[in-house]
């Protein structure tokens, strides 16, 4: 498997080409998931919760 930093660099490059470079927070989230400290499913739940407005 590729090094985590290399994967993040490649993802950032692709996102930057689309005008949406990764933030430091995005990079930290990816590191947590790629190092198996947090599952992608759990991270998805955290992001949805953060951006969901309770009315």
Secondary structure, 3 states (H helix, E strand, C coil): CCCHHHHHHHHHHHHHHCCCCCCHHHHHHHHHHHCCCCCHHHHHHHHHHHHCCCC
